[in-house]
């Protein structure tokens, strides 16, 4: 017979707590009056107020907080304690003390309702004594206690187990973060990437997914441009088909007229868009290759050119390492900028510059070398290619060297001080996402996509704007560790930021900077020297601008970010899962506590 079945037939006597328990107040003591020791002083809070070297309760004690915000909070102590602004509950021989404790926990919400007083709320033993408690036999009480104690042990063991596992993850993450952000490792990574000279040949569908467009006529009006085979159509809708870097490829008509986009768009059925695997292929490199390749050669009908997904998927393209793709893109971007800025040149000079661009584009996108014996579709790039790469980079004044520079923050970006966010705005629910400086170090992880508060459009106008990729920095805190904590704002919508915070606007990888701001040891040392204040500690943006950090090439930053992101996800998932799992166990305990302590009302005396 299980315990719940046994309770159905168990005779129960109901008595007022005041008839079967004694309530004894503690002895008032201030922090100045305590002597350093390890005896918890139990007052009006949920945790010990401080510690003393003497006790006034020995052995097991049920304590009820007497005053304050947590007046009525019930705790159980097996160790000696000093009871201060609280009272103890001592049952007579008809009651198991632990049984009384679990019953009080089951009625915790009712005990809180006993609070009285216009200033500081109080709970008194005489009022608690009016509660009626069911009293089964001591044997049944003991069985109930053993069952509920077991659930309590489950919660405690789980918390210890998960906290230990979480700490292991955090230690592992910290170790690799510190290693990856060290100048030695970044220098080593740069050399390794420079030494990687393999270029493979891949089918397009190995690195790119071709997607069809759709009709726009049922969409609402908005700010998202619609593209067709001829380019932007002058139509704007409220929905986008894709919002990541892509190459648009006309399906028919002027099929060589490809477009590169980095902003959200909608495309109609006469044009394909491409989902690009950025772990293997730089989107802009893909654009330059397609532009150079000339897709019209794939069309089977020269008078009415058209393309199919099947034709595109079979296209073979050279795929060098990401580091080299980035260098090629940097050089060709500079050529494009020079051509676009050729307004003052004569037509013949513009044509010459265009021809020069096309010549070097072909050189940079056509690789020569020896076949790698390990793979039939892989080449080792020849030294001649790197000589061309060096020469053309000098021609357009582009620095493509893979090296790490230690640079001041003020040299790589701009700091913008936040403006005040009054409490009324902070509590408001609006439509503009808003970052409060306190949430940077109390709520958010290293990145934030959707802030937990928002403000109205009217109030947003009074605050500083923060945009995708900006770094939000807390300038002020009572704790030096929280000063200059930051999050990378990854939201697509322009938001706002309040006072005691700053925005760092830059052209680096925002995730890399956020990792550096929160984990680079040398930055933390510099910050600690520059921070000012005693009770409230602050660092100014003027001083932040003086801090030096390592800045590797963007593709190296991305490599570091991809590794740290993996560890960050593991730790964050563990932090999210820990309270949920403990809460589940706690709910299970509370369910059975209620079942085991809910005796039929007909049994009341």
C-alpha positions in Angstrom: 0.0 0.0 0.0 1.5 3.4 -1.0 1.5 6.4 1.2 -1.3 8.3 -0.6 -3.6 5.2 -0.3 -2.7 4.9 3.4 -3.6 8.6 4.0 -7.1 8.0 2.7 -8.0 6.0 5.8 -5.8 7.7 8.3 -7.6 9.3 11.3 -6.6 13.0 11.5 -7.0 15.5 14.3 -7.1 19.2 13.5 -5.7 21.7 16.1 -4.7 25.3 16.1 -0.9 25.7 15.9 -1.0 27.8 19.1 -2.3 24.8 21.0 0.5 22.4 19.9 3.4 24.8 19.2 5.4 27.4 21.1 6.4 30.6 19.3 9.6 32.3 20.7 11.0 35.5 19.4 14.8 36.0 18.9 17.1 38.5 20.4 17.8 41.8 18.6 21.4 42.2 17.5 23.0 44.7 15.1 25.9 44.1 12.8 28.2 46.2 15.0 27.3 44.0 18.0 28.3 40.8 16.2 31.6 39.1 16.7 33.2 37.5 13.7 32.2 33.8 13.6 30.4 31.2 11.5 26.9 31.2 13.2 24.2 32.5 10.9 22.2 35.4 12.2 18.6 34.9 11.0 16.6 38.1 10.8 14.0 39.3 8.3 15.5 38.2 5.0 15.6 35.0 3.0 19.3 34.5 3.8 21.5 35.1 6.9 21.8 38.8 7.6 25.4 38.3 8.9 27.4 35.9 11.0 28.2 35.8 14.8 30.3 33.7 17.1 27.4 32.8 19.4 24.0 31.0 18.9 20.7 31.2 20.7 19.1 28.2 19.0 20.7 24.8 19.0 19.9 21.7 16.9 17.0 21.8 14.5 15.0 25.0 14.4 12.0 26.2 12.4 12.4 30.0 11.9 9.9 32.5 10.6 11.1 36.0 9.5 9.5 38.6 11.7 9.6 41.8 9.7 10.5 43.4 6.4 9.8 42.6 2.8 10.1 38.8 3.5 8.2 38.8 6.8 6.7 35.3 7.3 9.4 33.5 5.2 9.9 30.0 6.7 13.3 28.3 7.0 14.6 25.1 8.7 18.0 24.9 10.3 19.9 21.8 11.4 22.9 23.8 12.6 23.1 26.3 15.6 21.8 29.8 14.7 21.4 33.2 16.3 17.7 34.1 15.9 17.3 37.9 15.7 14.4 39.6 14.0 12.4 36.3 13.7 10.6 33.8 15.8 11.0 30.0 16.2 8.3 27.4 16.1 8.6 24.5 18.6 6.0 21.8 18.3 4.9 19.5 21.2 5.3 15.7 21.3 2.3 15.1 19.1 4.1 16.6 16.1 7.2 15.8 14.1 9.1 19.1 13.8 10.0 18.4 10.1 6.4 17.6 9.4 5.4 21.0 10.8 8.1 22.7 8.6 6.8 21.0 5.4 3.2 22.0 6.4 4.3 25.6 6.9 6.0 25.6 3.5 2.8 24.4 2.0 1.0 27.3 3.5 3.7 29.9 2.9 1.4 32.1 0.7 -1.1 32.2 3.6 1.6 33.2 6.1 2.7 36.1 3.9 -1.0 37.3 4.0 -0.5 37.8 7.8 1.7 40.8 7.2 0.5 43.9 9.0 1.8 47.4 9.6 1.7 50.6 7.6 5.5 51.1 7.5 7.7 48.0 7.8 5.4 44.9 7.6 5.5 42.4 10.5 4.3 38.8 11.0 3.5 37.6 14.6 3.5 34.2 16.1 0.1 34.8 17.8 -1.5 35.2 14.4 0.2 32.1 13.0 -1.0 30.3 16.0 -4.6 30.6 14.7 -3.9 28.3 11.7 -5.3 24.8 12.1 -2.9 21.9 11.3 -3.9 18.3 10.5 -2.3 15.9 12.9 -2.1 12.3 11.7 -0.2 9.6 13.7 3.5 10.2 14.4 4.2 7.1 12.2 2.4 8.7 9.2 4.0 12.1 9.9 7.4 10.4 9.8 6.6 8.7 6.4 5.4 12.0 5.0 8.6 13.7 6.1 10.8 11.0 4.6 9.0 11.3 1.3 9.2 15.1 1.1 12.8 15.2 2.4 13.7 12.8 -0.5 12.3 15.3 -3.0 14.2 18.1 -1.2 17.4 16.1 -1.5 16.7 15.6 -5.3 16.5 19.3 -5.8 19.7 20.0 -3.7 21.6 17.2 -5.5 20.5 18.4 -8.9 21.5 22.0 -8.2 24.9 20.9 -7.0 25.3 18.5 -9.9 24.3 21.1 -12.5 26.2 23.9 -10.9 29.3 21.7 -11.0 28.8 20.9 -14.7 28.1 24.6 -15.5 31.3 25.6 -13.7 33.2 23.1 -15.8 31.7 24.6 -19.0 32.5 28.1 -17.9 36.1 27.2 -17.0 36.5 25.5 -20.3 35.0 28.5 -22.2 37.2 30.9 -20.2 40.3 28.9 -21.0 39.7 28.8 -24.7 38.5 32.4 -24.8 41.7 33.6 -23.2 43.8 31.5 -25.5 41.9 32.6 -28.7 42.2 36.3 -27.8 45.9 36.1 -26.9 48.1 38.0 -29.3 50.3 34.8 -29.7 47.4 32.7 -30.9 46.1 35.4 -33.3 49.6 35.8 -34.8 49.8 32.0 -35.2 46.4 31.9 -36.8 47.3 34.6 -39.3 50.4 32.6 -40.3 48.5 29.4 -40.7 45.9 31.1 -42.9 48.6 32.7 -45.0 50.2 29.3 -45.5 46.9 27.7 -46.6 47.4 27.8 -50.4 44.9 25.2 -51.6 42.2 26.0 -54.0 39.5 23.4 -54.7 37.0 23.1 -57.5 33.4 22.8 -56.3 30.0 22.5 -57.9 27.8 25.5 -57.2 25.2 23.5 -55.2 28.0 22.4 -52.8 28.2 26.0 -51.4 25.1 27.8 -52.7 21.4 27.1 -52.7 19.4 28.6 -55.6 16.0 30.0 -54.5 13.1 31.0 -56.7 11.4 34.4 -56.4 7.7 34.9 -55.8 4.9 37.4 -56.8 4.8 40.6 -54.7 1.2 41.7 -55.5 -0.4 40.4 -52.4 2.1 42.0 -50.1 1.5 45.3 -48.2 3.4 48.5 -48.8 6.6 49.0 -46.9 10.3 49.9 -47.3 11.7 46.6 -48.7 12.7 47.0 -52.4 11.4 44.5 -55.0 13.9 43.2 -57.6 13.3 41.7 -61.0 15.6 40.6 -63.8 16.3 44.2 -64.7 17.2 45.3 -61.2 15.2 47.3 -58.6 11.6 47.8 -59.8 10.7 50.9 -57.8 8.2 48.9 -55.8 8.4 48.6 -52.0 6.7 46.0 -49.8 6.5 45.1 -46.1 8.0 41.7 -46.2 11.5 40.4 -47.3 12.4 37.1 -49.0 15.9 37.2 -47.6 18.0 39.5 -45.5 21.6 38.1 -45.7 24.3 38.9 -48.3 23.3 37.3 -51.6 23.7 37.4 -55.3 20.6 37.9 -57.5 20.7 36.0 -60.8 18.2 36.8 -63.6 16.4 33.7 -64.7 15.8 35.0 -68.2 16.5 38.0 -70.3 19.7 39.8 -69.3 21.1 36.8 -67.4 24.6 38.3 -67.1 23.1 41.3 -65.2 23.7 39.9 -61.7 23.3 42.0 -58.5 25.0 41.9 -55.1 22.8 42.8 -52.0 23.5 42.9 -48.3 20.1 44.4 -47.2 16.6 42.8 -47.1 14.8 42.5 -50.4 12.0 40.7 -52.2 12.6 39.1 -55.6 10.0 38.2 -58.3 9.9 34.9 -60.2 12.1 36.2 -63.0 15.2 36.3 -60.8 16.8 33.8 -58.4 18.3 34.6 -55.1 21.1 32.6 -53.5 21.6 31.4 -49.9 25.4 31.2 -49.5 27.3 29.0 -47.1 29.5 31.7 -45.6 31.6 29.1 -43.8 33.0 28.2 -47.2 32.3 31.0 -49.5 32.5 34.8 -49.1 29.3 36.2 -50.8 31.1 39.1 -52.5 33.7 36.7 -53.9 30.8 34.7 -55.3 29.4 37.8 -56.9 32.7 38.7 -58.6 33.2 35.2 -59.9 29.7 35.1 -61.4 30.2 38.5 -62.9 33.5 37.4 -64.5 32.2 34.0 -65.6 29.3 35.3 -67.7 26.2 33.2 -67.2 25.0 33.7 -70.8 27.4 30.8 -71.8 25.1 28.5 -69.9 22.0 29.4 -71.9 21.0 26.9 -74.6 19.1 29.6 -76.6 21.2 32.7 -77.4 18.2 34.6 -78.8 16.1 34.1 -75.7 18.6 33.6 -72.9 17.4 31.7 -69.8 18.7 29.7 -66.9 17.5 26.8 -64.8 18.4 25.8 -61.2 19.8 22.5 -62.7 22.2 24.4 -65.0 23.4 26.7 -62.2 23.9 23.8 -59.7 26.3 22.1 -62.1 28.5 25.2 -62.6 32.1 24.5 -61.4 33.9 27.3 -59.6 37.3 27.6 -57.9 37.1 27.9 -54.1 40.3 29.2 -52.4 40.5 29.6 -48.6 38.3 32.2 -47.0 41.4 34.3 -46.2 42.3 34.5 -49.9 38.7 35.2 -50.9 38.6 38.2 -48.6 41.8 39.5 -50.1 40.4 39.2 -53.6 37.2 41.0 -52.6 39.1 43.8 -50.9 41.1 44.5 -54.1 38.2 44.2 -56.5 36.1 46.4 -54.2 38.8 49.1 -54.4 38.8 48.8 -58.2 35.0 49.3 -58.2 35.3 52.3 -56.0 37.9 53.8 -58.2 35.7 53.3 -61.3 32.7 54.8 -59.5 34.8 57.8 -58.5 36.0 58.5 -62.0 33.7 61.4 -62.7 36.5 63.9 -63.6 38.2 61.5 -66.0 37.9 61.5 -69.7 35.9 58.7 -71.4 39.1 57.0 -72.7 40.6 57.0 -69.2 37.5 55.5 -67.7 37.5 52.8 -70.3 41.2 52.1 -69.5 40.4 51.8 -65.8 37.5 49.5 -66.6 39.8 47.3 -68.8 42.4 47.3 -66.0 39.8 46.1 -63.5 38.6 43.3 -65.8 42.1 42.2 -66.5 43.0 41.9 -62.8 39.6 40.4 -62.0 40.4 37.6 -64.4 43.9 37.2 -63.0 42.6 37.0 -59.4 39.8 34.6 -60.2 41.9 32.2 -62.4 44.2 30.1 -60.3 47.2 28.2 -61.5 49.3 25.6 -59.7 50.1 21.9 -59.2 47.5 19.2 -58.6 47.3 18.1 -55.0 47.7 14.3 -55.0 45.3 13.9 -52.1 42.4 15.2 -54.1 41.9 15.4 -57.9 39.9 18.7 -57.6 42.4 20.5 -55.5 45.3 22.7 -56.6 48.3 24.1 -54.7 48.3 27.8 -55.8 51.6 28.8 -57.5 53.9 31.5 -56.3 53.2 33.5 -59.4 49.6 34.0 -58.3 50.7 35.5 -55.0 53.1 37.9 -56.8 50.1 39.1 -58.9 48.1 39.5 -55.7 50.8 41.5 -54.1 51.4 43.7 -57.2 47.7 44.5 -57.8 47.2 45.3 -54.1 49.9 47.9 -54.3 48.5 49.2 -57.5 45.1 50.1 -55.8 46.7 51.0 -52.5 45.2 48.1 -50.5 47.0 46.5 -47.5 46.3 42.7 -47.6 49.1 41.6 -45.2 47.9 39.1 -42.6 49.2 40.7 -39.4 47.8 41.7 -36.0 47.9 45.3 -35.0 47.5 46.6 -31.5 45.3 49.7 -32.0 43.6 52.1 -29.7 39.8 51.9 -29.7 39.6 55.5 -30.7 41.5 54.7 -33.9 39.1 52.0 -35.1 35.8 53.5 -34.1 33.7 56.3 -32.6 32.2 56.5 -29.1 28.8 58.0 -28.7 27.5 58.8 -25.1 24.0 57.6 -24.3 21.4 60.0 -23.1 19.1 59.8 -20.0 16.4 57.1 -19.8 14.1 58.2 -16.8 12.4 55.5 -14.8 9.0 56.3 -16.5 10.6 55.6 -19.9 12.3 52.5 -18.6 9.1 51.0 -17.4 7.2 51.9 -20.6 6.1 49.3 -23.1 6.7 50.9 -26.6 7.7 49.7 -30.0 11.3 50.9 -30.2 13.8 48.5 -28.6 15.8 50.2 -25.8 19.0 49.1 -24.0 19.2 50.1 -20.3 22.8 50.1 -19.0 22.0 47.9 -16.0 20.7 45.1 -18.3 24.1 45.0 -20.1 25.7 43.3 -17.1 22.7 41.8 -15.3 20.5 40.4 -18.1 22.1 40.1 -21.5 24.7 37.7 -22.7 27.6 38.9 -24.9 25.1 39.7 -27.7 21.6 41.1 -27.7 19.1 40.8 -30.6 15.9 41.9 -28.9 16.2 44.1 -25.8 13.8 43.3 -22.9 12.5 46.9 -22.8 11.1 49.3 -25.4 10.0 52.9 -25.5 7.5 54.9 -27.6 8.5 56.7 -30.8 8.2 60.0 -29.0 10.5 59.1 -26.2 12.9 57.3 -28.6 13.6 60.7 -30.3 15.2 61.9 -27.0 17.6 59.0 -26.8 20.7 57.9 -28.8 20.2 55.6 -31.8 21.9 52.2 -31.8 22.1 50.2 -35.0 23.0 46.6 -36.1 26.7 45.9 -35.3 27.1 48.7 -32.7 28.6 47.8 -29.3 26.6 48.9 -26.3 28.8 49.6 -23.3 27.9 50.1 -19.6 30.0 53.1 -18.3 28.8 53.0 -14.7 28.4 50.5 -11.9 29.0 49.9 -8.2 31.2 47.0 -9.2 34.4 47.5 -11.2 33.9 44.2 -13.0 30.7 45.4 -14.5 32.1 48.7 -15.8 32.7 48.6 -19.6 30.8 45.3 -19.9 29.3 45.3 -23.4 27.0 43.6 -25.8 27.0 43.5 -29.5 23.6 44.8 -30.8 22.6 42.4 -33.5 19.0 43.5 -33.9 17.9 44.4 -37.4 15.8 47.3 -36.2 17.3 50.6 -35.1 17.0 50.9 -31.3 18.0 53.4 -28.7 20.3 53.4 -25.6 19.9 55.2 -22.3 22.3 57.1 -20.0 25.3 55.7 -18.1 26.0 53.8 -21.4 27.9 54.4 -24.6 27.8 53.2 -28.2 30.9 52.1 -30.0 30.5 52.4 -33.8 33.1 50.6 -35.9 33.9 48.5 -39.0 35.2 45.4 -37.2 33.4 42.2 -36.5 30.9 43.2 -33.7 31.0 39.7 -32.1 34.8 39.7 -32.0 34.8 43.1 -30.3 32.2 42.0 -27.7 34.3 39.0 -26.9 37.4 41.2 -26.5 35.6 43.8 -24.4 34.3 41.1 -22.0 37.3 38.7 -21.9 40.6 40.2 -23.1 42.7 40.3 -20.0 44.9 43.2 -21.1 41.8 45.3 -21.9 40.5 44.6 -18.4 43.8 45.7 -16.8 43.8 49.0 -18.8 40.1 49.6 -17.9 40.7 49.1 -14.2 43.5 51.7 -14.3 41.4 54.2 -16.1 38.1 53.8 -14.1 37.3 56.5 -11.5 35.1 56.6 -8.4 34.6 54.7 -5.1 31.0 54.0 -4.4 30.0 54.5 -8.1 32.7 53.6 -10.5 32.7 55.0 -14.0 34.9 55.1 -17.1 34.6 57.9 -19.6 34.5 57.4 -23.4 37.6 59.6 -23.6 39.5 57.1 -21.6 37.9 54.1 -23.4 39.3 55.5 -26.6 42.8 55.2 -25.2 42.5 51.4 -24.6 44.5 49.2 -26.9 43.3 45.8 -28.3 44.6 43.4 -30.9 42.9 43.8 -34.3 43.6 40.9 -36.7 42.1 40.8 -40.3 38.3 40.5 -40.4 38.5 36.9 -41.6 40.7 36.0 -38.6 38.2 37.7 -36.4 35.4 35.6 -37.9 37.4 32.4 -37.4 37.9 33.3 -33.7 34.2 34.2 -33.3 33.0 30.9 -34.8 35.0 29.0 -32.2 33.9 31.1 -29.3 30.3 31.1 -30.4 30.2 27.3 -30.0 31.5 27.5 -26.4 29.3 30.5 -25.6 26.2 28.5 -26.8 27.1 25.6 -24.6 27.5 27.8 -21.5 24.4 29.8 -22.3 22.3 26.8 -22.9 23.5 25.3 -19.6 22.7 28.5 -17.7 19.2 28.6 -19.2 18.6 24.9 -18.6 19.9 24.9 -15.0 17.0 27.0 -13.3 14.4 25.3 -15.5 15.5 21.8 -14.4 15.6 22.8 -10.8 12.2 24.5 -11.0 10.8 21.3 -12.5 12.1 19.3 -9.5 10.8 22.0 -7.1 7.3 21.9 -8.7 7.3 18.1 -8.3 8.2 18.5 -4.6 5.4 21.0 -4.1 2.9 18.8 -5.9 3.5 15.9 -3.6 3.8 18.1 -0.6 0.3 19.4 -1.3 -1.1 15.9 -1.9 0.5 14.5 1.3 -0.6 17.4 3.5 -4.1 17.8 2.1 -6.3 15.7 4.5 -10.1 15.5 4.0 -11.8 18.5 5.5 -14.4 16.2 7.0 -11.8 15.1 9.5 -11.4 18.6 11.0 -12.4 18.8 14.6 
